[in-house]
Structures are given as structure tokens and as C-alpha cells.
Amino acid sequence: MRITGTTRVFYILGDPVAQVRAPEVYNRLFEEHGIDAVVVPLKLPARALQGFLQHGMAAENIGGFWATIPHKPALAQYLNPADPVARVAGAVNAVRRLPDGKLEAALFDGIGFVKGLDHFGIAVDGKRVLVVGAGGGGQAVAAAIAQRRPAVLAIHNRTRERGQALVDRLRPIGPAALADGNDPAGYDLVVNCTSQGLKPDDALPFDPQRVDAGAAVVDIIMSREPTPLLRACRARGLRAEAGFEMLVQQVPEYLRFFGYDALAEKLQTDLGPVRAVLVPRT
């Protein structure tokens, strides 16, 4: 990759950043398509974020940045995004620098998730959906699902107050209700947005034996090996998908957001090379 005085610079902001794959994905795309841009990871502690926004983004050749842990919620507070999904989730994962120097923020986790459902052929419109977990991921997923007009969107969270708060924020977007519990019976789609499954001894987020035979399950946990929930559901012959497609489907959205519309449209027709980098072979 050739870096010049005209190269447009993008960052991946996080702490840590050793795990990020975005530089590999986007720098390869930029090089293959002759785009004079580069993506660089920045290990930025939370205490330095506000100063970075005020001073670090002043350089006119900066195009923007992707955000990961722990910066997503704080960015939403600092930048007040117009994106309704970002407002519901209270988080953003992309920021672009406008020609006048102002910063504009958006969140693509939600649209990445529902586009992933489209890729898998899993319908939401008119269906009964249960989202288990009302943390950051659950909020973005639920907001995007609400925009797809489900017949029922039920939210379960171990802390009832947090679940109810999400339901209240969702209502201007679409129908939502607090589930009485985590029983997946009676739903067409069940989504695990909890962290249960990251550790080998974690309890399952819900009972896979209670999932209806024709229902689909998505676990947004991104583990190189199928989570215990996915294994249990697949053992029953259920449609059960991991969360990696959520990342894959965000790539064209990011490119469009940062002004690379032609590349975004071309890539949307064939995301195979992106999957080869982001999705582990199991």
C-alpha cells in the first residue's frame, strides 16, 4: 500500500485494538480498488476520547473512524447522533468528518444484523421475535428489528428495569413489549444478545429444548467455535446462526457512510472476500 500526501486517513478507535480485523478488510479493499485511503488502529484510553474528538479530528485529511470497545456509548453522548437506532441503543460505531470540520455519527450494528437475517433468509416482517438481553448489542438489534414491522417484539433482560427502559425507547420506532421470562416457545425468531456463552461454564441464555421446531435462533456472540447455545440448537435440527454475518453486512454500510458509494454497491453483490477474513471456518 502506497501512502502519499493526499492519502485519506481513517482510524479504528478502541482499547484494546489488538483483536480488530477492520484494517485488514478495508486496507485490502482500498488497495484492490485504487482508493487513496488507509485505516490505522489507535489504542485510545477512555479518558482521552473527548480530547481526541476536540483536537485529534481537526486534521483535514482525516476521513473519520470506526469505534469499538469501550467508546461506543460515550461517543453517543458527545456527538448526539440523528440515527434513530443509535439513539435507542445509546451508542455509535462510526464517525465521519464533514468538510466544515463537524463530526457526524451513526451506528451500523443494527442494520448489519437485519441484513444478516436477509442473507440467511430469516424473515422478521409479521413474525414473533424474542430478543434476550438488553445491553448494547441487544438495544441495537432490537431497534433494527422494530423497524422491520414484526408482529411481536418481546424483550427479556435479567434486570427487568433495563428491559423496560429499552421497551420504552423502542415504542416510537415500532411495537415492543417486555417478556415475562426467557421462554423461547411461541416465537419465530429468538436472538441471544447476552454474554452468556463467552465462557465454557456459562449457563445457556434460554432453554433450546423450548424453541419451536420451525423457529430460527441467532447468537450474536462472535466465538471462533460455535457457542453452547448454537450447538444445542443445531443438535435439535434448528436453524441456528452465529453473529459474524452482522459484521460482514456492515462493511458496505460503512463504505457508503464514508463516501465510497460505488465500492459499497459493488461489494454488496459479493461479500465473499469479506467473509473469508471475518468469519472463522468451523
C-alpha positions in Angstrom: 0.0 0.0 0.0 1.4 3.4 -1.0 0.9 6.3 1.4 1.1 9.8 -0.1 0.5 13.3 1.0 -3.1 13.0 -0.4 -4.0 9.8 1.4 -7.2 10.0 3.4 -6.7 8.6 6.9 -9.2 6.6 8.9 -8.9 5.2 12.4 -10.1 2.2 14.4 -10.6 3.6 17.9 -10.6 1.2 20.8 -8.9 -0.1 23.9 -7.7 -2.7 23.2 -7.3 -2.9 19.5 -5.1 -5.9 19.0 -8.2 -8.0 18.1 -9.6 -5.7 15.4 -9.8 -7.1 11.8 -11.1 -3.9 10.1 -7.7 -2.7 9.0 -7.1 -5.9 7.2 -10.5 -5.8 5.5 -10.6 -2.1 4.5 -6.9 -1.6 3.5 -7.2 -4.6 1.2 -10.3 -3.2 -0.4 -8.8 0.2 -0.8 -5.6 -1.2 -2.4 -7.5 -3.5 -4.7 -9.8 -0.7 -5.9 -7.2 2.0 -6.2 -8.6 4.1 -3.4 -6.1 6.5 -1.8 -7.0 5.8 1.8 -5.7 3.9 4.8 -7.2 2.5 8.0 -5.0 2.6 11.2 -5.8 1.2 14.6 -5.5 3.6 17.6 -5.3 2.3 21.1 -7.1 5.2 22.8 -8.0 5.0 26.5 -11.5 6.2 27.5 -10.1 9.2 29.4 -8.6 10.6 26.1 -11.7 10.3 23.9 -13.1 13.8 24.4 -9.8 15.4 23.8 -9.3 13.3 20.7 -12.7 14.5 19.3 -11.8 18.1 20.0 -8.2 18.1 18.7 -7.3 14.9 17.1 -10.0 15.1 14.5 -9.0 18.6 13.4 -6.7 17.4 10.6 -8.4 18.0 7.3 -7.1 14.7 5.7 -8.9 12.6 8.4 -12.0 10.9 6.9 -13.4 9.6 10.2 -13.1 6.5 12.3 -14.7 3.2 13.4 -15.3 2.8 17.1 -15.2 -0.3 19.3 -15.0 -1.1 23.0 -15.1 1.0 25.2 -16.0 4.1 23.2 -19.4 3.4 21.6 -21.7 4.8 24.5 -19.5 7.8 25.2 -19.5 8.8 21.6 -23.3 8.9 21.5 -23.2 11.3 24.5 -20.6 13.6 22.9 -22.0 13.6 19.3 -25.8 13.3 19.7 -26.4 11.1 16.7 -29.5 11.7 14.5 -29.7 8.0 13.6 -32.8 6.6 15.5 -31.2 3.2 16.1 -28.1 4.9 17.6 -30.4 7.0 19.8 -32.2 3.9 21.1 -29.0 2.0 21.6 -27.2 4.9 23.1 -24.1 4.1 21.1 -22.4 4.8 17.8 -19.7 2.8 15.9 -18.8 5.2 13.1 -17.9 8.9 12.9 -17.1 10.9 9.8 -15.5 14.3 9.5 -17.5 16.7 7.3 -15.9 19.3 5.0 -16.7 22.0 7.6 -14.9 20.0 10.3 -18.1 18.9 12.1 -18.4 15.3 13.2 -21.4 13.1 12.3 -22.1 9.8 14.0 -24.0 6.6 13.2 -24.5 3.1 14.4 -24.4 0.1 12.0 -24.7 -2.9 14.3 -28.5 -3.0 13.9 -28.6 -2.8 10.1 -25.8 -5.3 9.9 -27.8 -7.7 12.0 -31.1 -7.4 9.9 -29.1 -7.6 6.7 -27.6 -10.7 8.1 -31.1 -12.1 8.6 -31.8 -11.3 4.9 -28.7 -13.2 3.9 -29.8 -16.2 5.9 -33.4 -16.0 4.6 -34.8 -15.4 8.0 -37.9 -13.1 7.9 -38.9 -10.6 10.5 -41.9 -8.8 9.0 -45.1 -10.1 10.6 -43.1 -12.6 12.8 -42.9 -13.1 16.5 -39.4 -12.2 17.8 -37.8 -12.6 21.2 -34.6 -10.6 22.0 -32.8 -11.9 25.1 -30.5 -9.3 26.6 -30.9 -5.5 26.6 -27.3 -4.5 26.7 -25.6 -2.5 23.9 -25.9 -5.3 21.3 -29.5 -6.1 22.3 -30.5 -2.5 22.1 -29.1 -2.1 18.5 -30.6 -5.4 17.4 -34.0 -4.7 18.9 -34.2 -1.2 17.3 -33.3 -2.5 13.9 -35.8 -5.4 14.2 -38.6 -2.9 15.3 -38.1 -1.1 12.0 -38.9 -4.3 10.1 -42.5 -4.5 11.4 -42.6 -7.7 13.4 -45.9 -8.9 14.7 -44.4 -9.1 18.2 -41.1 -7.9 19.5 -40.5 -9.1 23.1 -37.6 -8.1 25.2 -36.2 -10.1 28.1 -33.4 -8.9 30.4 -32.3 -10.3 33.7 -32.6 -6.8 35.1 -36.3 -6.0 34.5 -35.9 -2.3 34.8 -33.3 -2.2 32.0 -35.5 -4.3 29.8 -38.4 -2.0 30.4 -36.3 1.1 29.6 -35.4 -0.4 26.2 -39.1 -1.2 25.5 -40.0 2.4 26.3 -37.3 3.8 23.9 -38.4 1.3 21.2 -42.1 2.3 21.1 -41.7 5.4 18.8 -40.0 3.1 16.3 -42.2 0.0 16.4 -44.1 -2.4 18.6 -42.3 -3.7 21.6 -43.2 -5.4 25.0 -41.4 -6.7 28.0 -41.4 -10.5 28.0 -42.5 -12.3 31.2 -39.4 -14.5 31.0 -36.8 -16.0 28.7 -39.0 -18.9 27.5 -38.5 -19.1 23.7 -41.6 -21.1 23.0 -44.1 -19.5 20.6 -41.5 -17.3 18.8 -40.4 -17.4 15.1 -37.0 -15.9 15.8 -35.0 -15.9 19.1 -31.9 -13.8 19.4 -29.3 -14.1 22.1 -27.8 -10.7 22.9 -26.4 -11.6 26.3 -22.8 -12.5 27.0 -23.8 -16.0 28.2 -21.7 -18.3 26.1 -18.5 -16.5 26.2 -17.2 -18.8 28.9 -17.3 -22.6 28.8 -19.2 -22.8 32.1 -21.8 -20.2 31.3 -25.5 -21.1 31.7 -27.5 -21.1 28.4 -29.4 -17.8 27.9 -32.6 -19.8 27.4 -33.7 -23.5 27.0 -33.1 -24.6 23.5 -35.5 -27.5 24.0 -38.3 -25.0 24.3 -37.6 -23.4 20.9 -40.3 -24.2 18.3 -39.3 -26.7 15.6 -39.7 -24.2 12.8 -38.1 -21.2 14.6 -34.7 -19.7 13.9 -32.0 -18.8 16.5 -29.3 -16.2 16.2 -26.5 -15.9 18.8 -24.6 -12.6 18.3 -21.7 -13.8 20.3 -18.7 -14.0 18.0 -16.7 -17.0 19.0 -14.3 -19.0 16.8 -16.1 -22.1 17.9 -19.9 -22.5 17.9 -21.3 -21.4 21.3 -23.0 -24.0 23.5 -26.4 -22.4 22.5 -25.7 -22.9 18.8 -24.5 -26.4 19.3 -27.6 -27.3 21.3 -30.0 -25.8 18.8 -28.3 -27.4 15.8 -28.4 -30.8 17.6 -32.1 -30.4 17.5 -32.0 -29.6 13.8 -33.0 -26.0 14.3 -31.8 -23.1 12.1 -29.1 -21.5 14.3 -26.7 -18.8 13.1 -23.7 -17.1 14.6 -23.2 -13.3 14.7 -20.4 -12.9 12.3 -22.6 -12.0 9.4 -23.6 -8.9 11.4 -20.0 -7.7 10.9 -19.8 -8.7 7.3 -23.0 -6.9 6.3 -21.8 -3.7 8.0 -18.9 -3.3 5.6 -20.9 -1.8 2.6 -22.7 0.4 5.1 -19.5 1.8 6.5 -18.1 2.4 3.0 -21.3 4.3 2.0 -21.2 6.4 5.1 -17.6 7.4 4.4 -18.4 8.4 0.8 -17.3 5.3 -1.1 -20.7 4.6 -2.7 -19.5 2.8 -5.8 -17.4 0.4 -3.9 -20.2 -0.2 -1.4 -22.6 -1.1 -4.2 -20.1 -3.4 -5.9 -19.2 -5.2 -2.7 -22.8 -5.7 -1.7 -23.2 -8.1 -4.6 -20.3 -10.3 -3.5 -19.3 -10.2 0.2 -17.4 -13.5 -0.1 -13.9 -11.9 0.3 -15.0 -10.1 3.4 -16.4 -13.3 4.9 -13.1 -15.0 4.2 -11.5 -12.6 6.6 -14.2 -12.0 9.2 -15.9 -15.4 9.5 -13.9 -18.3 11.1 -14.1 -21.7 9.4 -15.8 -24.2 11.7 
